[in-house]
Amino acid sequence: MQLVHEKQLHLNDLQPGETGVIDCLYFDEDYKRRLCGMGLHCDDSITCVRRASWGGPMHIKVGTTELFLRLKEASLICLK
């Protein structure tokens, strides 16, 4: 029997219009509190609204909150 390991999906993998559910945030506690204060919590639905060209930030929507995140930061948010 062969085990298949699925690649963990991160926020920066989403394309405009795609939605995922936040699984975990890989940030230090201070930054994690800051993101939670802006509305990013585990088990929340998150949508990629648009992506800037040339590796620029992502425009995301969580609930009624819209934010821009750098791709480096988006790569530290795992999705289910």
N, C-alpha and C positions, 0 to 999 in steps of 0.2 A: 504494500500500500504506500503510495507516494503522497506526502503532504504538500498542499499547494499554499504558498504564502501570498496573500494578496497585498499589494502595495497600499500603504496607509495613504489616504487622501488628505490633502492639506488645502487650506483656503486658497492658496495661490494656484491650485490646479483647476479651480472653477473658471468657466468662461462666462461672458455676459449672459444673463438670463437664467443661469443654473443656480440651484439652491442646495444647501447641505445643512446638516445639524452639527453644531459644535460638540466635539467629544472632549477635548482637553486643550488647555492653554499652556504652552511651554515657555513661560516667562518668569522672571523673578517676582517675588510677592508684591513689591511696590508697583511694578508695571501691571501685574495682573489685577490689582485693586483698581488701578486707573482705568483699565479696559472694562472691568465690571461696572465701574461708575458711569461709563459711556454706554452700557447696555449689553456688553458681550458676556454671556454666561453659558456654562455647560448646558447642553440639551436645548439651546435656543436655535431656531431656524435662521440661517444667514444666506443672503442672496448677493451674488456678484452683479452689480448694476452695469459697470463698464470697467475697462482696463485701459490705462494710458499707454500710449505707444512708447517704444524704446525703453521698456523696463520701468516705466513710471509707476505711480501708485495705483491701487485698486479702489474703486468706488463701491462700497458695500452697504447693504441695508439689513439691519437687525430690528425687527418690529417696526416701529415708526422712526427709528434713528438711522440716519445716513452718515457714514464716515468714509474717510480716505485712509488707507493703510499702505505702507511701503511693502513691496513684495517680500523683503526679508522678514518683516514682522508677520505677514500673512502665511509664510512658510512654517511658522511656529504655532499655528492654530490647526489642530487635527480635527478632521470631520469624521462622522460615522458613515 
